[in-house]
């Protein structure tokens, strides 16, 4: 066998338009090349402070414990569950897709009595069903909701859910992995107790860090819990001492990844959060218009569509995996297949962070017209591009 690992790795050219990671700006990549310093170096403490402050701005919060965990979003999901929940605690997990299912799995593994509230994939969480479930069960410690369900492209409205959960004296946990930086998200104004995200989606950084923020109610629960947190690595009480002025050693922080996140957050501050969210909305509207002009359906209902990810329904007679293969092989465009019960039925097309660009929309639509026509699907060439262009012009009016 050829020992290719002895050769320099040559990066393939890719346009990342899947469910994550998204493309990374050269400025962010350049930041990762800066010399590594120690994780207890006073100059790195300044980097940490700046990252924390910018994350508070993005989350719209004043919570002190707002920091990137050394993990992907799944690690933050574990941290949120393991720090709040103890053996026997009751938790309701709203499951309307693959990542709601993962959240329930993690809560169950942590020893909680996990009550699953199902909604159809492609639909938001049902407020009335949640109210009935909360009335049915006493002493529910926490309710978990995925704000932006990446498996289905559905955005669940949060404010009424949060109000309902708090009226039953329960905490609210929100998975904002795909929504933070791509949709409006207001930690303090909406009165969220725990929220987490991930660096590789709308935040525009490489995968490897997971911002988390802890509100006052949740912080009190963490500080007063009688049992030890099941995880050493994700023990937020100990991690907080590293991010506070105490600077107590917990683990070796990923220095270069933190540089990258700092730079991507700086770029967000330069663009402005409102402008960034508006950009995601604009390119998503163009993509949807173009997809519809091809004659393809979108899984999620118009009222609940997620801007950073569009679930395009595969038409009858078309090989879903073969289309993705051609996109990657012939056009260097990566989109994602579906998960769980939607596998083989949906293409998940992402426009996140640096990938949320008009040029990517046109590249994808042009490629899809060509690929689908060769597969025997009737296509009016150029129709999707014209529809996308009209949507962009209309958006700015």
C-alpha positions in Angstrom: 0.0 0.0 0.0 1.3 3.5 -0.9 2.3 5.4 2.2 0.4 8.6 1.2 0.6 9.8 4.8 4.2 10.6 4.1 3.2 13.2 1.5 1.8 16.6 2.2 -2.0 16.7 2.3 -3.5 18.6 -0.6 -6.7 20.2 0.3 -9.5 19.6 -2.2 -11.4 22.6 -3.4 -14.9 22.7 -1.8 -17.9 25.0 -1.6 -19.3 24.0 1.8 -23.1 24.2 1.5 -24.1 21.4 3.8 -25.3 21.2 7.4 -21.9 22.2 8.7 -19.1 22.9 8.8 -19.4 26.1 6.8 -16.7 27.8 4.8 -14.1 29.8 6.8 -12.8 33.2 5.8 -9.1 33.6 5.1 -8.8 36.0 8.0 -10.0 33.4 10.4 -7.6 30.8 8.9 -4.8 33.2 9.2 -5.5 33.8 12.9 -5.0 30.1 13.5 -1.4 30.4 12.2 -0.3 32.8 15.0 2.3 31.4 17.4 0.8 29.2 20.2 1.2 30.6 23.7 0.4 28.9 27.0 -3.2 28.6 28.2 -2.2 30.3 31.4 -0.3 33.1 29.7 -1.6 36.6 30.7 -1.8 37.6 27.1 -4.1 34.6 26.4 -6.3 35.6 29.3 -6.9 38.9 27.4 -7.9 36.8 24.3 -10.3 34.8 26.5 -11.8 38.0 28.0 -12.4 39.4 24.5 -14.0 36.2 23.3 -16.3 36.1 26.3 -17.4 39.7 25.8 -18.1 39.2 22.1 -20.0 36.0 22.8 -22.2 37.9 25.3 -22.9 40.4 22.5 -23.9 37.6 20.1 -26.1 35.8 22.7 -27.5 39.2 23.8 -26.7 38.4 27.5 -24.8 39.7 30.5 -24.3 36.2 31.9 -20.7 35.9 33.2 -20.5 32.2 32.4 -20.5 32.7 28.7 -17.6 30.8 27.2 -16.6 28.4 24.4 -16.2 24.8 25.6 -13.4 22.8 24.1 -15.7 20.6 22.0 -18.2 20.6 19.2 -21.9 21.3 19.8 -22.6 17.8 21.1 -20.2 18.4 23.9 -22.1 21.5 24.9 -25.3 19.5 24.8 -23.7 17.1 27.3 -22.4 19.9 29.5 -25.9 21.5 29.6 -27.6 18.3 30.6 -25.0 16.9 33.0 -24.6 20.1 34.9 -28.3 20.8 35.4 -29.7 17.3 35.7 -29.1 14.7 38.5 -30.2 11.1 38.9 -34.0 10.9 38.9 -34.7 14.5 37.8 -37.5 14.9 35.4 -36.8 16.5 32.0 -39.1 17.0 29.0 -37.3 16.9 25.7 -39.2 18.3 22.7 -38.2 16.1 19.8 -39.1 17.2 16.3 -36.0 16.0 14.6 -32.7 14.1 14.9 -31.0 16.5 17.3 -34.0 16.6 19.7 -33.5 12.8 19.7 -29.8 13.2 20.6 -30.7 15.6 23.3 -33.1 13.1 24.8 -30.5 10.4 24.6 -27.9 12.4 26.4 -30.4 13.4 29.2 -31.3 9.8 29.6 -27.6 8.7 29.8 -27.1 11.3 32.5 -29.7 9.5 34.7 -32.7 11.8 34.3 -36.2 10.6 33.9 -36.6 11.6 30.3 -40.0 12.4 29.0 -40.1 12.8 25.2 -42.6 15.1 23.5 -42.8 14.3 19.9 -43.8 16.5 17.0 -43.7 15.4 13.3 -40.3 15.9 11.6 -40.7 19.1 9.5 -42.9 20.8 12.1 -42.1 23.1 15.1 -42.6 22.1 18.7 -46.3 22.2 19.6 -47.0 24.6 22.4 -50.3 23.1 23.4 -48.9 19.6 23.5 -46.1 20.9 25.7 -48.6 22.5 28.0 -50.5 19.3 28.4 -47.3 17.4 29.1 -46.2 19.9 31.8 -49.6 19.6 33.4 -49.4 15.8 33.4 -46.0 15.6 35.1 -45.1 17.3 38.4 -41.7 18.6 39.3 -40.2 18.8 35.8 -36.8 20.3 36.4 -36.0 21.3 32.8 -37.5 21.4 29.3 -35.1 21.1 26.3 -35.9 22.6 22.9 -33.9 22.7 19.7 -34.3 26.2 18.4 -33.1 25.4 14.8 -33.5 21.7 14.0 -30.7 21.1 11.5 -32.1 17.8 10.4 -35.4 19.3 9.1 -34.7 23.0 8.5 -37.4 24.0 11.1 -37.1 27.1 13.4 -39.3 26.8 16.5 -40.6 30.1 17.9 -39.3 30.3 21.5 -40.9 33.1 23.5 -44.3 31.5 24.3 -42.6 28.2 25.0 -40.2 29.9 27.5 -43.1 31.7 29.2 -45.0 28.4 29.5 -42.0 26.5 30.9 -41.3 29.1 33.5 -44.9 29.2 34.6 -44.4 25.6 35.7 -41.2 26.5 37.6 -39.0 24.6 35.2 -35.8 25.6 33.5 -35.5 26.1 29.7 -32.6 24.7 27.8 -32.2 25.9 24.2 -30.0 24.3 21.5 -28.9 27.2 19.3 -26.2 25.3 17.4 -27.5 26.4 14.0 -29.5 29.5 14.9 -26.9 31.6 16.7 -25.5 34.2 14.3 -28.1 33.3 11.6 -31.3 34.2 13.4 -32.3 36.6 16.1 -31.4 35.1 19.5 -31.9 37.0 22.8 -30.8 35.1 25.9 -31.7 37.8 28.5 -34.7 39.4 26.8 -36.3 36.0 26.2 -35.3 34.8 29.7 -33.5 31.6 28.6 -31.8 29.6 31.3 -29.2 27.6 29.3 -28.2 27.9 25.7 -25.3 26.6 23.6 -24.1 26.7 20.0 -21.1 25.6 17.9 -18.3 27.4 16.2 -18.6 25.9 12.7 -21.9 27.1 11.5 -23.2 30.7 11.5 -20.3 31.9 13.7 -18.0 31.3 10.8 -15.2 29.5 12.6 -13.8 25.9 12.2 -15.4 23.1 14.2 -14.0 22.5 17.7 -15.5 25.0 20.0 -19.0 25.2 21.5 -20.1 28.5 23.1 -22.4 28.0 26.1 -24.1 30.6 28.4 -25.7 30.0 31.8 -28.5 32.2 33.2 -29.0 33.0 36.9 -31.6 30.3 37.6 -29.4 27.6 36.0 -26.3 28.9 37.7 -28.0 28.7 41.1 -28.9 25.1 40.3 -25.4 24.2 39.3 -23.8 25.8 42.4 -26.2 24.2 44.9 -26.6 20.7 43.5 -25.8 18.1 46.2 -24.3 15.6 43.8 -21.1 15.8 41.7 -21.5 16.5 38.0 -21.1 13.2 36.1 -18.4 14.7 33.9 -15.0 16.1 35.0 -14.3 17.7 31.6 -17.6 19.5 31.3 -18.0 20.5 34.9 -19.1 24.1 34.4 -18.4 25.2 38.0 -14.8 24.2 37.6 -14.6 25.7 34.1 -16.0 29.0 35.4 -12.9 29.3 37.6 -10.7 29.2 34.5 -12.7 31.9 32.8 -13.0 34.0 35.9 -10.2 36.2 37.4 -9.1 33.1 39.4 -7.7 31.5 36.2 -7.5 28.1 37.9 -6.2 25.4 35.6 -8.8 22.9 34.4 -7.6 21.6 31.1 -5.4 22.8 28.2 -7.4 25.2 26.2 -7.2 24.9 22.4 -5.2 28.0 21.8 -5.3 28.2 18.0 -9.0 27.4 17.9 -9.6 30.3 20.3 -7.6 32.6 18.1 -9.9 31.6 15.2 -13.1 32.1 17.1 -11.9 35.5 18.3 -11.3 36.6 14.7 -14.6 35.2 13.4 -16.4 37.1 16.3 -14.5 40.3 15.4 -15.8 39.9 11.8 -19.3 39.5 13.2 -18.9 42.7 15.2 -17.6 44.5 12.1 -20.5 43.3 10.0 -23.0 44.0 12.7 -25.3 41.3 14.1 -28.5 42.7 12.4 -26.7 42.9 9.1 -25.4 39.4 9.4 -28.8 38.0 10.2 -30.3 40.0 7.4 -27.7 38.5 5.0 -28.7 34.9 6.0 -32.3 35.8 5.4 -31.6 37.4 2.0 -29.6 34.5 0.6 -32.1 31.9 2.0 -34.9 33.7 0.2 -33.0 33.6 -3.1 -32.2 29.9 -2.6 -35.9 29.0 -1.9 -37.1 31.0 -4.9 -34.6 29.3 -7.1 -35.4 25.8 -5.8 -39.1 26.4 -6.3 -38.5 27.6 -9.9 -36.9 24.2 -10.6 -40.1 22.6 -9.3 -38.6 21.2 -6.1 -40.5 21.3 -2.8 -39.2 22.5 0.5 -39.9 20.2 3.5 -40.5 22.9 6.2 -43.5 25.2 6.2 -42.9 28.7 5.1 -43.7 30.2 8.5 -41.1 28.1 10.3 -38.3 27.9 7.7 -34.7 28.1 8.9 -32.5 30.5 7.0 -29.2 28.8 7.5 -30.5 25.5 6.2 -33.1 24.6 3.5 -34.4 21.0 3.3 -35.1 20.3 -0.4 -37.4 17.4 -1.1 -35.9 14.8 -3.5 -38.3 14.3 -6.5 -39.6 10.9 -7.4 -37.2 8.9 -9.6 -34.1 10.9 -8.6 -31.2 9.2 -6.8 -30.5 11.5 -3.8 -27.0 10.3 -3.1 -26.0 10.4 -6.8 -27.0 14.0 -7.1 -24.8 14.8 -4.0 -22.0 12.8 -5.5 -22.2 14.8 -8.8 -22.3 18.1 -6.9 -19.2 17.2 -5.1 -17.3 15.5 -7.9 -18.2 17.8 -10.8 -18.9 21.2 -9.1 -17.0 21.0 -5.9 -20.2 21.7 -3.9 -20.9 19.8 -0.7 -24.5 19.5 0.5 -25.7 17.1 3.1 -28.0 14.2 2.9 -30.8 13.7 5.4 -30.7 12.0 8.8 -33.0 9.5 10.5 -36.5 9.0 8.9 -35.7 11.5 6.2 -32.7 9.7 4.9 -32.7 9.6 1.1 -35.7 11.9 0.9 -34.2 15.4 1.4 -31.1 17.4 0.5 -30.0 19.7 3.3 -28.6 22.8 1.7 -26.7 25.1 4.1 -26.0 28.8 3.8 -24.2 29.5 7.1 -21.6 32.1 8.1 -19.1 32.7 5.3 -21.0 30.2 3.1 -24.1 32.4 3.2 -23.2 34.2 -0.1 -25.2 35.0 -3.2 -22.5 33.5 -5.4 -23.0 30.1 -3.7 -26.7 30.3 -4.3 -26.2 30.8 -8.0 -23.5 28.1 -8.2 -25.7 25.5 -6.5 -28.8 26.3 -8.6 -26.9 26.2 -11.9 -25.3 22.9 -11.0 -28.7 21.4 -9.9 -30.3 22.4 -13.2 -27.6 20.6 -15.1 -27.5 17.5 -12.9 -31.3 17.1 -12.7 -31.7 17.5 -16.5 -29.2 14.7 -17.1 -31.3 12.5 -14.8 -34.4 12.9 -16.9 -36.0 15.6 -14.7 -37.6 18.4 -16.8 -35.8 21.7 -16.2 -36.3 25.1 -17.7 -32.7 26.2 -17.9 -32.0 29.6 -16.2 -35.4 29.8 -14.5 -34.0 29.1 -11.1 -31.2 31.7 -11.5 -33.7 34.3 -12.7 -36.0 33.6 -9.7 -33.2 33.9 -7.3 -32.1 37.2 -8.8 -35.7 38.5 -8.5 -35.8 37.4 -4.9 -32.6 39.3 -4.1 -33.8 42.5 -5.8 -37.2 42.2 -4.1 -35.6 41.6 -0.7 -33.8 45.0 -0.9 -36.9 47.0 -1.9 
